[in-house]
Amino acid sequence: MGETFWDNLVPYYGGPLSGKIYLAYSDTDSVFVKIFTKDLVGDLTSPTLRPIMDFQLGPHQISPSELIAASPKFYCVVTQNKKLKKAAKGTSKHPMKKYLTAERFKEVVFEGMVIIATTNAIRSLKLKLYTMEVVRTAISGVSDKVFIFDDGITTLPLGHYKIEEMKLYQI
């Protein structure tokens, strides 16, 4: 996804310092960007960008009103018509639908909460079926891949050369 952002979107909008495009969140299979333009649909369906865009899920894909990204694989997108698209790796559908709201994602990001989900599952071992209670992290803002600054939003990859310098300027 980094290639899509840096090789296609950034040059189209005038480079990384143009003030027209910002990377909000990226993952192995998705990228969320903030784009400042007068005609977003026109830009994304232009002959330059159309070949790299995937509009199979409909127009809500390009009109989110809010992104709450707790950590890789844990995010919530609130669309302009208040629908939610949630991702919480390893969490089953029932707790995702019932308990993981936009407000819960915000609590994880801004208050450092960790949300645990308990579900019942049927597993087999040597052709015998067992029911078991599975307890796992549903949402966590903890990441072992990035350094998160005190504001809870700004991040850099672990080991980045600017981490120590930027720590000095934190309030």
ABEGO torsion letter per residue (X at the ends): XAAAAAAAAAAAAGEAAAGABBBABBBAABBBBBBBBABAAAAAABAAAAAABBAAAEAAAAABABBBBABBGBBBBBBAAGBBBBBBBGBBAAAAAAABBAAAAAAAAAAGBBBBBBBBBBBBBGGBBBBBBBBBBABBABBAABBBBAAGABBBBBGBAAAAAAAAABX
